[in-house]
Amino acid sequence: MSTLATTHRWAEPAALAELHACRTMDDLDREFLAGVQALLPGIAAAVCLVDDVPGRFRVAATSAAECPLHGRAFAEVVDWSLPEGQRLAIRYRNHFLGELWLGVEPEGEELRLLRCALAHYGTALVNLTLNREARQATEDYCASLQALEEGIDLFQE
C-alpha cells in the first residue's frame, strides 16, 4: 500500500465525513482546499462551479495567491489553460456541478484520493444547498403564518 493511502488525512473515511459537517459554503471550500493542499503542497488549485452562463464558472475558492484565478468571481477555461487531466469534475449523481482546477496533473494514489474527496465535496455542496433552500422555505412559511395571525387579530377587532 502506498504512503498516501495510509498517511493523508483523506485516507480515513472519518476525515472525508468532515466535509459533510461544514455549515457554510465557505467552511466547506476551506476544509476541502486544506485537504487538497495537504495532498499537493504548494500547488495552485481552484474550485470552479457551474454558472448560469454557458461556458462560464463561478470561482468558489482558490488555494493560494499564486492561483491564476485568485480574487476572480468568474472564469472560463481559457482563463487558466489547463490540460484535461488537471481539471477534475465535481459531480453529484449525474449532475455536473463544476471542476477542480489544479496546477499539476494528479496521478495514482493522489488522483484516487482526489476523486473520492470530490464525490464527498459534491454531496456536501448539494446538501448545503438543499438545507439553505429548506431554511428559506421555513422562514417564508413562518412569515406567512405571522401575517395570517396578524390578519385574524385585525379581523376580530
C-alpha positions in Angstrom: 0.0 0.0 0.0 1.3 3.4 -0.9 2.3 6.0 1.7 -0.5 8.4 0.7 -3.1 5.7 1.3 -2.0 5.5 4.9 -0.8 9.0 5.8 -3.0 11.5 4.1 -6.0 12.6 6.2 -8.4 11.7 3.4 -7.2 8.1 3.7 -9.6 7.9 6.7 -13.3 7.8 6.0 -14.0 10.0 9.1 -11.9 12.8 7.6 -14.0 12.8 4.4 -17.1 12.8 6.6 -15.9 16.2 8.0 -16.8 17.7 4.6 -20.4 16.9 5.4 -20.3 18.6 8.8 -19.5 22.0 7.3 -22.3 24.5 8.0 -21.5 27.1 5.3 -20.2 27.0 1.7 -17.1 29.0 2.9 -16.3 26.4 5.5 -16.8 23.6 3.0 -14.4 25.2 0.5 -11.9 25.9 3.2 -11.9 22.3 4.5 -11.8 20.9 1.0 -8.9 23.1 -0.1 -7.0 22.3 3.1 -7.1 18.7 2.1 -6.0 19.4 -1.5 -3.1 21.5 -0.1 -2.1 18.7 2.3 -2.2 16.3 -0.7 -0.5 18.6 -3.2 1.5 21.1 -1.1 2.1 24.5 -2.8 0.1 23.6 -5.9 -2.4 26.2 -7.1 -6.0 25.0 -7.1 -9.4 26.5 -7.8 -12.9 25.2 -7.1 -14.9 26.3 -10.1 -18.7 25.8 -10.0 -21.1 25.9 -13.0 -22.8 29.2 -13.6 -26.0 30.3 -15.4 -23.9 31.5 -18.4 -22.8 28.5 -20.5 -19.0 28.1 -20.6 -18.5 30.2 -17.5 -17.7 29.0 -14.0 -18.1 30.8 -10.7 -14.8 30.7 -8.8 -15.9 29.4 -5.4 -12.4 29.2 -3.8 -8.7 29.2 -4.6 -5.9 27.7 -2.7 -3.3 30.4 -2.9 -2.5 33.9 -4.3 -0.4 32.1 -6.9 -3.5 30.6 -8.5 -4.3 32.5 -11.7 -7.9 32.7 -10.7 -7.3 34.1 -7.2 -9.6 37.0 -6.5 -11.8 36.4 -9.5 -15.6 35.9 -9.3 -15.9 34.1 -12.6 -13.7 32.2 -15.1 -13.8 30.4 -18.3 -11.5 27.5 -19.4 -9.3 30.0 -21.4 -8.5 32.0 -18.3 -6.4 29.2 -17.0 -5.4 27.0 -19.9 -5.0 23.5 -18.4 -4.9 20.0 -19.9 -8.0 17.9 -19.3 -6.1 15.8 -16.6 -5.8 18.9 -14.5 -9.5 19.7 -14.5 -11.4 17.2 -12.3 -15.2 17.0 -12.4 -17.3 17.8 -9.4 -20.5 15.7 -9.7 -23.5 14.7 -7.7 -25.0 11.6 -9.2 -25.4 12.5 -12.9 -25.3 16.3 -12.2 -22.2 18.2 -13.2 -21.6 20.8 -10.5 -18.2 22.1 -11.6 -14.5 21.3 -11.7 -11.4 21.4 -9.5 -8.6 23.0 -11.5 -5.1 22.1 -10.5 -1.6 23.4 -11.3 -0.4 19.8 -11.8 -1.9 16.6 -13.1 -2.5 14.2 -10.2 -1.7 10.5 -10.8 -2.1 7.2 -9.0 -3.0 7.5 -5.3 -3.3 11.3 -5.4 -5.9 11.0 -8.2 -7.8 8.3 -6.3 -7.9 10.3 -3.1 -9.0 13.5 -5.0 -11.8 11.7 -6.9 -13.1 10.3 -3.6 -12.9 13.7 -1.9 -14.6 15.3 -4.9 -17.5 12.9 -4.6 -17.9 13.9 -0.9 -17.4 17.6 -1.7 -20.2 17.4 -4.4 -22.6 15.6 -2.0 -21.8 18.1 0.8 -22.3 21.0 -1.6 -25.8 19.7 -2.7 -26.8 19.1 0.9 -25.8 22.6 1.9 -27.8 24.0 -1.0 -30.9 21.9 -0.1 -30.5 22.9 3.6 -30.3 26.6 2.6 -33.4 26.3 0.4 -35.4 24.4 3.2 -34.4 27.1 5.7 -35.6 29.8 3.3 -38.9 28.0 2.7 -39.4 27.6 6.5 -38.7 31.3 7.0 -41.2 32.2 4.3 -43.8 29.9 5.8 -43.3 31.4 9.3 -43.6 34.9 7.8 -46.9 33.9 6.1 -48.2 32.4 9.4 -47.4 35.6 11.2 -49.1 37.7 8.6 -52.2 35.4 8.8 -52.2 35.6 12.6 -52.0 39.4 12.5 -54.8 39.5 9.9 -57.0 37.3 12.1 -56.3 39.6 15.1 -57.4 42.6 13.0 -60.5 40.9 11.7 -61.5 40.0 15.3 -61.3 43.6 16.4 
